[in-house]
């Protein structure tokens, strides 16, 4: 059978650094290819070349037997190649139907044929099993629904090959399950699919073939049936993972470093009380939209409380602001590095020092050399490589996250709130983040850990509380940790187990 | 994705270098037509004209640095100039014959600027209004108050000791130049060597991230607009002493010259980027264009056309240097 897509010896360098080294790729119609690798392995670059965003330095591509060399994303789309990105490319203010038919709206002398548009859109939405009014503006849709719209758009435009780049990052579990069903359906229609993800079990479940990239080299490739997840990880990082979750080095302390009393905010968080001791890790499990991130924002003074009290190290603050929380040893790492975490265009050094300038000043006057030394030592101990003067936006996801950890480690926080600390970072970097978390608790920091990865909570936390629809729905001590029970509690299906 | 960026030292040097080269090219290009430009008198005239503009551009850069803008410049200049003149007038001023007149007037002028600015900053920070709207209202309202106070008349007859001092020289260099230079140095130190400076940069880069890191957006924003207002008031002092009068309807075009000087100097309108050396070069270049074309007996609209062109060229050079034009951002 003739392959749908063939890439031969694709090469790409950025400023003399080789990012892709003679990568071959083959994909037949009606096949799903799983593409895995650590951050910085070259997956995104390869997809950008495929999607016409970047030209390759060398190598050739064939699409359905014909030479394929898109010069921009529009040409790639015209040839039938579509990339469904992590950040979706829809216009939120336009309706679903308008988004679907943006460049070929059914015209009439007086404007747009609304009825034709709606009925054509309904047909397309039917293909992806999305029962929504096509006249609804896209901003009213959930992330998962928007993704389906984007797939429908690709189908409507006659795509032969759809690339999914980390499609499940912001999906709920039912949404992800629906996406997988659609991908199976695409396969049945004879489309080619490339599926990029850090979620290796998803890849194993979906893919016919798997391709592992490491440092820009095709490390392994073959039918999914010959791989196991540990084997994939081994190929990705080049060594076997021994201790994923490091052991506790110091006992949990007595002092309560963070306490929430009856915290509420209308519509998102309802009467939540919890406490974290020094050196303890309290995990918060729950589905997307259960109010976990909102709780973190409330505890840190980023959003106003409707009712309740937050105590840092036993001290209740009349007016809670992030500045006061930080001054009392609080720290927060949000789930959204780009918007709430980093100054993307500022240097690594400035990002690391962001919360500590005052500590390196005498009466407002900076001791810049001391600050530089402090930042450099911290970056060194966290193994953030490269010059500290380059913009932090150029770092890989894992190193960006380490830069934010370095920022708070410099302040030796009493209490750290972590919201999805390992989202979108690769296996090797995850391991380092886990060790950092342990290093903090061994030094007496209490940690509130929000994670959608149940394994992470089970591996790290001393206690887990479960949130559902803004309320606390259950609590588990380490002795009674049980994967299915925690999940069932989060889903509100205790009877299920 | 891996790519190398030049160190920040190289990038900053490049930013200021391109403005300096642009200024040099401009001087060489017009020199054959008006050789007077190279005389000591003309050089000082350019510098003296550039001084109040530099003060305004430095003030504006505080607002631009945090991703805002201060349109209230002409309003603050009018009001603080007029109030200062009312205190200082020889015959019927509030403190006409008192020795306190000068210090009180200076203090009140700067206070008006600082308070007007900080108030606008508070409106931007705590009411979450767009800076463009708030400061545009400030421009109108403050200018209106100035006209109301004076009945629309220009105020003259200022205290002679002040005029003597401000129009004089110190170490063979005009006092006004010393003032502008001192302000530039203070701004540079503040931006590069203080906690506040780092917080201003942080808010300009990403206000949400700065807030999560414990930086008070309200305080930083109030300071930035307060500093911008204070600089406008200082510029009002320079203008008042140079023209020996204060007008309640100060020309609004000065705002665009100030923004132009800042942009030429590499200040980003989207925040997070500022260079005092660049702003100095920018203010000089804009003044050079105005002075040289006036020397050539060209009309006001020619000067405007040339200024527009120069600012555009500077902005293009800056964009090209950052790899925006003709490539991907």
Interface residues (C-beta under 8 A of the other chain):
Chain A: X14 X15 X16 X17 X19 X40 X44 X45 X300 X302 X321 X322 X323 X325 X326 X327 X332 X334 X339 X340 X341 X342 X343 X344 X345 X346 X347 X350 X353 X354 X355 X357 X358 X361 X364 X365 X366 X368 X387 X389 X390 X391 X394 X407
Chain B: X1 X2 X3 X4 X5 X7 X8 X9 X193 X194 X195 X196 X197 X198 X199 X201 X202 X205 X206 X208 X209 X210 X211 X212 X213 X214 X215 X216 X272
